[in-house]
Amino acid sequence: ALPYYSGLPTIDMLGLTDPVIAHTPIRGRFRFPGHAKGNGASVLDRKPGLILMGGVALGPRPENELRTELASEDEIAANPRFAAEYVRVEVPVDGPDGRAWFGFYRRKDLVLPYNRPPSETNP
C-alpha cells in the first residue's frame, strides 16, 4: 500500500514485480513462504533514497537496532555499502493512541523535504 499511496518509485525486494530479483535463485533458509527471494546487491546498486526493512510498522519508541526479516534485508545489512551510504531515521507519528515511531533508512546524500530538528525527532 505504501508505494501506491505515496506515489514514490519502489523496488520490490521480494521479486514479484522485479525481474532481476525474480530470477535470483533462492539461497539458504527462508523464514516466510513467498518471501525467500532477494538480491540485496541489486537493490543497493539502484541507490534507493529510502529503504524500509524489518517489517513496516509503527513502534511505541524509536529503535536504533537493525532488524531484518527477509533474505534481501539480510544481504543489504551485510553489505558494507549499506552502513557507509545509509542512516536510520525515526519519524514521530501522532495518532489517536498517542505518539508512535516509523523507522526507515535514508541514503546519506538524500535531503528529505520533511526534516525536523534532531531535538524533535529523538525522544
Residue, then its C-alpha position, 0 to 999 in steps of 0.5 A: a500500500l505504501p508505494y501506491y499511496s505515496g506515489l514514490p518509485t519502489i523496488d520490490m525486494l521480494g521479486l514479484t514485480d522485479p525481474v532481476i530479483a525474480h530470477t535470483p535463485i533462492r539461497g539458504r533458509f527462508r523464514f516466510p513462504g513467498h518471501a525467500k527471494g532477494n538480491g540485496a546487491s541489486v537493490l543497493d546498486r539502484k541507490p534507493g533514497l529510502i529503504l524500509m526493512g524489518g517489517v513496516a510498522l509503527g513502534p511505541r519508541p524509536e529503535n536504533e537496532l537493525r532488524t531484518e526479516l527477509a533474505s534481501e534485508d539480510e544481504i543489504a545489512a551485510n553489505p558494507r555499502f549499506a552502513a557507509e551510504y545509509v542512516r536510520v531515521e525515526v519519524p514521530v507519528d501522532g495518532p489517536d493512541g498517542r505518539a508512535w515511531f516509523g523507522f526507515y533508512r535514508r541514503k546519506d546524500l538524500v535531503l528529505p523535504y520533511n526534516r525536523p530538528p534532531s531535538e524533535t525527532n529523538p525522544 
